[in-house]
Amino acid sequence: MALSGKVASTALSSAHHSSRECASASFSGRGPAAPCSRRVISQTPAQYSSPAAQRQGCMPSTLLLPPAAPRRSARAAAAAAEAAEASVPQQQEDLVMKTVDVSLGTRSYPIYIGNGLLQHRPELFRKHVPGKKVLVVTNENIAKIYLDKTVQALTGGDSQLSVESVILPDGEDFKTLDDVARVWDKALQSRMDRGTTFLALGGGVVGDMCGFAAACYQRGVHFIQVPTTVMAQVDSSVGGKTGVNHPLGKNMIGAFYQPRAVLCDTDTLTTLPDRELASGISEIVKYGLIRDAPLFAWLEENMEKLMARDTVATAYAIERSCINKAEVVAADERETNDLRATLNLGHTFGHAIETGTGYGTLLHGEAVSIGMVMAADMSYRLGWIDRSILDRTRALLQRARLPVTVPPEMTVDMFKSLMAVDKKVSAGKLRLILLKGPLGSCVVTGDFDAEKLDETLQHFCSGDAK
């Protein structure tokens, strides 16, 4: 059943989910108690195949796509038709809000997606603030545009609510323990107690730092995410990963700490620089590669709409991405069975690039874009995917104006040294997320021909990759 205009204007919750349960060959039973909306199929340990799940009809009923036809053009047409049906009348657009639930038992929380949430839906903020003190954590650029609106959304009608703010420098190179200590300094100076709520207003860096600060302050205070970038709305704000960088590795110091709610106001994307927009789109492409082939086909048909900030297409892509992320997090919150690790496609290569070139030189999504092409290249060299998947991946990322080649300062030795301290290394063995099988399938594995990794690194570091 395709998503209709009527359904698009209603809230999506776990009640809409299929009653079928998540399963994987690496699982012997069930995941968390909450239902999930897609079956996770595995033909080999830690291998996940979204297309198989699609054929078995385990998408949420409000987003169910017809079975994939054997020809790419038919799949793309079906996905594009669904997106077209997802549009709502222009005059109702300001009233549309969707909700995706992250089902984690007593720690479950909603993701609200819509335009005008800061201005027109302040009750969404207040209902998730249990105490009388809020600390808004943001950066210099976002504070100029959205801090006052956020404070007004929090305090309107409640004179007893005290709101303080701390404004951090902007950029990945400030994602450090020294900078996150500024959040704790402000909280202590303001005598904030355990009933305080920390609110992250900004992109992924702000969200990661604020969440980590909340996890540590007085051993844990309430936490809300208000992401203002595509990257944060489709990925980093959902799932509870928080932390800071270390000179020897990205995100090496951190904690799993879930927010009470995530509020994605798509109006905040209108002020997003084009480069940041493209960076976030790389993570949407990732979902299509690892588990949602119809989404990948939809992106091939609608990339120009996303780049042009079409409101309907953008909201659809964010919702679809959040559904994918929420399903994975509900089934594997702390990466105990490799399912959540699949969300790191391209990240092992990408993190090495970010560290090797200096934090902030490339945006996270730009480094991940290069990393995904490298992962696809290695997968092809291993004989695990058709050449067409590699070519389509590179072409789609290029249409988003994302880089697909390695910066010239990166060498094979730099890659190997930096990848050796990746968080997915187990018992001294490097494990990678690679594509395997049809589009939408991947594997987490350390069992691969190391010569193929060397070939991929040499290919990209020599400048042969175009």
N, C-alpha and C positions, 0 to 999 in steps of 0.2 A: 504494500500500500504506500503510495507516494505521500510525501508531506504536503498537506494542503494549506491554503492560506488560513483557514480556520484553526487548524491544529497549530500552526506557527505562532498564533497569538496566545496560546495557552501555555501553562507551566508544564515542563517535562519533569516527572519525578520517578522514583523507583516503582511506583504503581504502574507505570507504562511499560516497565521492562518485561521481557520474556520470562516465563517461569523456568526455562531451561537453565541448567547450572553450568558454571565455568568448568572446563576440564582440560587437562594436559597430560601427556605421557609422563611428565616429570612429577605430576601430582598423583597421589594414590587415592585421594578423596576429594573433598570440597575445599574451596577457599573460605574466606570470611563469611559469616552468617548472612550478610545482606545479599540480595539477589543481584546478578549482573546481567547486562543486556546483550551480551554476545558470547557464544560458545568459543572457547579458545582451543583450536585443534592442534595436535602435535603428531607428526608421523615418526619423529625420532626424538630422543630426550632433548628438552629445551628448544624444540623447533615449533614455531607457531604459524598457523596458516589461516589467515583471514578469509581468503576466497572460499575455502571449504565451509567456514562458518556461514558465509553469505548464502551458499547454496542450501544450507540447512535451515535458513530463515531465522537466525538468532539475533537479528538486529532489533532494536526497540521498535515497537509497532509504528511509532510516529515517524521513523526514519527508514522503514523497510524499503529496500530497493529490489527490483525484480532480479531474478537470477541472471548472472553475467552471461551474455551471449559470447560465442566463441570468437567473434571478430572484435577487434579493438574499437572500431568506429561505432558499433552497436552499444558497447559498454559506455563509451563516452557520451553517446546520445542519450542513453537512459539516465546517466548521472546528471547531465545538463538539464534534462526534462524535469528531474526531481527538484533541482535548484530553482528552476523557473516557477514551479508550483509552490515553492517555499515563500515566494514573495507575497507581501500583504499590500492592501490598498494604501496609497501614499498618505491619505488622510488619517489612517490608523497607525502609521509608523511610530509616532511618538508614544503610543500606548503599549507597544509590544515589549514584553519581557519574557524570557525563557529561564527555566531553572533546571540545572543538572545536579543531581545528588551524588555526592561521594560517600559511598556506603561503607562505614567503618565502625559499625556498632554504636557504642556510646559516644564515639568521636566523629560521627558522621556530620557532614556540613553541606550547605547548598552553595552552588555557583550561580549567581544571578547574572544574566547576560541581556543587555538591552541598551538603548540610547536614552540619555537624559536621566540616568539613575541618580547622579549627584544632585541635580536640580529638582527633579520631580518625585523621587522616591526616597526621601530622607528616612522614612520609617524602617527601610531595610538596614540602615546603619544602626539605628537606635535599638532595634530588637536584639542585636547581637552584642550589645555593650551592657554587661550585667552590673558594673559598678558605676562610680561617679567620677572616675578619672580616665582620661585618654591621652596617650602620647602619640602624636602623628609623626612618623619618620618619613622624610622625603628628601629630595635633592634640590640643588639650587635652581635648576631649570623648571622642574615641575612646581615648585613652591610659588613661583611667579604667576602661574596660570591657575592652579587648582587648589592651593592650600586654603584660601579664604572660602571657596565653595564647599570644601570638605568640612571645615570647621562649622560653617552655617548649617550643613546637613546634619551634623552631630548635635549642635546646641539649640537649633530652632525649637522653641516650645519647652525647653528644659533648662531653666536658669541655674539648676544645681549641678549640671555637668561641667566639670573643669577640663579644658582641653589645652594641652601644651604641645609644642612642636620642637623638633630638632632637625636642622637642615644640614645634610651631608654634602660633601663635594660630589660631583657627577662623574661617573666613569668606573670601569672595571679595575683600573689601577688603584682605586681607593677602597676596594673591597678587602679590607684588612682588619686585623684585631685592633689595631690602634684607632681606626675610624669607628668601628662598632662600639668601642669603649665610650665614645662620645654620647651614644644613646644611653648607656648605663649612667654616665655622669649626669645627664639631664634628669633622668628618672630619680636618682638619689637626691639631687639638688631640689627637686620638686616634691620630695617625700612621698613618692608613689608607692603604694602598697600592693599586696598580692591580688587585690581586686581590680587593679588597673588593666586597661586594654591598650596594647600597642597596635597601631594601625599603620600598615605599610602603604604609602601613596607614591607610586612610581613604577619603574620597570623591574627587571629581574634582579639587578644588583641591590636595589633598595629592599625588595621583598626578601631576598636571601639574608641580608644583614639584619633587618628588623625581626624576622622570624627567629634567627639565631639569638638576637638580644632578648627576645621574649622567652625563649626556651631557657636561657641562663638566669635572667633576672629573678631573684628570690626563688630560684629553682622552678620557675614557670609561671607566666602570667598570660592573660587572654591575648589573642592575636587575630587580627582581621587583615585580609589582603584587598587592596584597591589597585589593581594593576592598570597601568596607563600605556603600555606598549603591547603590540601584537605578541611578541615573544613571551611576555609575562602572562597575558590573558590565555594563551593556548597551551602554555607549558609550565613555566617556573612557579606560578602562583598556586598551582594545584598539586597536591601530593605530599606536602610537608617537608620537602628537602630544604634545609636552611644551612647557611655557613658562610665562610670567608675563604679567600685564597691564601696560599703559603708561597713563598718564593720558589719552592721546589715543586709545586703542583697546584692545580686549580681545584677549589672546593675541598681541600684536604682537612679543614677544620670545620666541623659542623654537627648538626643533629637532625633527627627526624622530629618535626614538631608541627602538628596540623593546625590550621587556622580554624576559627569558629565560622567563618564565612568568606567567600570570595565575591567581590562585586565588580563585574566587568562592564563599565560604562563605555560603550563604543564611541561616544562623542569625544572621548579623550584622544582617540586615534586621529582626529582631524588636525591636530597640531603636531603629530609625529613626523619627524624628518623622513624623507623617502628612504634613506639608507636603513633607518631603524625599522621601517615597514617591511622592507625586503628581508632583513635579518629574521624577523618573526615568521615570515612566510616559509623560511627553510624548515622550521619545526612542523609546520602543517604538511609540507611535502614528506617529512619523515613518517608521519602517521600513515600516509598512503603507501609508502614503501614497505613498512613492517607489518601492517595488519589491515589496511583498509583500501584495497585496490580500487573500488568504485570512487573513493575520495580522490585518489591519484588521477583517475580518468576525468573526474569533474574539474580538477585543477588544470588539466591540459586544455579543457574547453573554456575555462573562466579566469585564467591567470591575469589577463589584461583588465578584467573587472576588479580583481583584487588590487592590482597595482594602481588603478584609478580610484580606489577607495569607495567603490560601489557599496552602499550601506547594506543592501540585502545580501549580496554575496559575502561581504565581510562577516556579518552576523552569522550566516550559515556556516562559514568555515570555522569560526571560533566555536560555535556550538558543537559541530561535528568533532573538532579536535578535543574539546573538553569531555565529550562522551567517551572517546577513545582513552583519554588519560584517566578518567574516573574509573573506567572498567579495570584497567590494569592496576591502579593503585588499590582498589577494593580487593583484588585477588592476591596482590603481593606488595603490601605496603612498604616493607623494609628490605626488598630484594633478597628474600630468603630462598626463592625457588627459580630464579633467573627470568621470570616473566617481566618484572619491572626493568630488568637490565636491558631488555630489547628496546626500551625508549632511548637508549644511548647509542643508537646507530650513528656512526660517523663521529661520535664524541671522543673516542680514544685518539683517533688521528687529529680531531679538531682541538682537543685540549692541549695536545703536544704543540700544535701550531700557535695557539694562544700564548702558551708559556714561552715557547722558543722565540717568538717575535716580540714579546713584551706585552703584558696585559694592557688592553685598550687600543693596541695597534689595529687589530681586527675586531669587529663586533662578534659576539658569541655565535650568532646565526651564520655569519660569513665563514667562520672557521668550521662550523658544523657542515655547511654546504660543501666545502672542499673535502671534509672528512667523509661525507656520504658518497661522493664520487669516487674517492679512494677505496671505500669499502665495497662499492659496486664493482670497481675495477678488479679488486682482489677476488671477489666472488666469481666474476666471469673467468678469471685466470684459473680458478679452482674447478671450473666446469659446473658450477652450481646454479648459474642463471644463464638465460639467453642473452646474446649481445644486445638485443633490442631493449632490454631493461636498463642496461648500462647507458645506452644512447638516449633513451627517453628521460632517464634521471638527469643526465648532464644537460639536455636540451631544456627541460622544464626549469631547472635552477637558473640557467642562463637567461630565460625569458623573464625571470624575477630579478634580473640584473645582479645576480649573486656570483661571487668568484668560484671557479671550479679548478683552479690551478694553484700549486703551492708557492708561497712567497719565496723569492730567490735565496734568502738567507738560511732557509731550512735545508739541512743535509740529512742523509740517511742515518748517520751516527747520532745526530740530534734527535731524530724521531725515535730511534731505538732506546736511547738513554731516557727520554722523557716518558715514553710509553711503558717503560719498565716500572714506573712508580704509579701507574694507573690504578684506580681503586678496584678494578675488576681482575687484577693480578691475583692468582690463588696458588699458594704453595710454590711461589716463584715462577709460575707459568702464566704467560700472557693469554688472556681470553678476549675475543673480539665478537662483536655483533656483526654478522655477515648475512647477506641475502642468500636464500636457498629455495629453489623451486619457483613456482609462478609468482608474479607480482603480488605483493602483500604478504609474503612469507619470509621469515628470517630465523636465524639460529644463533644461540650464544654458545661459543665453543672455544676450546683451546686446542682442539684436535684438527689441525690443518697443516698443510705442507708449508713449512717455514720459507722454502725457496720462493713460493708464490708471494709471500709478504715482501720478501727482498725485491722481487721483480716489480711489485707495485711501488715500493718506496723509491727504487732506482728510476722507474719510469717518470714519476712525478718530480723527483728532485733534480733530474737531469734536464728538465724543461721539455721533455718529449710530449707530455700531456698538454693538449690544447683544448 
